[in-house]
Amino acid sequence: AVAGVLLLRRAGPPQHRGDEVRDHRRDAHAAGARLHARRHVQRQAHAPAAPHHGTGAVFVDRDGKHFRHILNWLRDGAIPTLSESEYHQLLREAEYYQLLGLADYINEKLALKKTDNSCEAELTRKDVIKCIQAQKIRFRGLNLSGLDLSKLDLSEVDFSYACIERTNFSCANLHKAKFRLVEAAHSTFEQANLHECELTGANLQEAVLDRANVQSANLQDACLMGCSFIETDVRSAHLQNANLTGADLNGANLEGANLKGAKLSGANLQGANLQRAYLREVDLRETDLTGAKLGGANLLGAIR
């Protein structure tokens, strides 16, 4: 390539097999036809024809940066490893030469890169802090996975439908925050204030809520499998039909909590306070209630 002008010498198609080979064979013929058509249009418009030097070579006025990749594709179907921006540049060249097979492969690689990046958080901790300084904050449906949001005042913030997996909310103020149908597996809420939070249908599998204030929170139909509620204040919480399979509620205060229809198989309730709790129709056969306080609890229909 010299001063942005490329010298292309047409060669016969490579002798290989496979879908990729068929693509670049097709592309090689298409590139030749493209160049022939452009030369014909130049002549019809009385434009100065590019010199051929009697060799069949054709000059093409294109950026030469990625032309070696074009040649390698035409020779043997080789696709380089490039950055996302370079793939976009190469895609423009492939489309110019009408190399549809190469364009397809580049688009596939760009799609894979987009998929790989889909798990990254859409905001940073600094972005969140800026947002909470405004009124009526909503993070509905956003991906905030992996962020450190500890010790922030997030009271009344709407996180509904958001992805907050492995997010750190330790010691955060989440009073009356909304977490409806969130994906919050493996997140940490240790010593956080979740008083009167809305967590209906939330997925909190294996989340840590040790010594948190979950008083009067709504956890109906929530997935709490393998969660840790050690010494957590869960008084008057709504846990109807919640899945607490394998959860650790050692020393938790569940006084007055509604656990109707909750799944407690394999749950640890040692030393828990279940006084005046609603345990109607709950299967407690595989639940460890050693030292638990059950005074005044509603156990009508419970299986023990």
Disulfide bonds with the S-S distance in Angstrom:
none
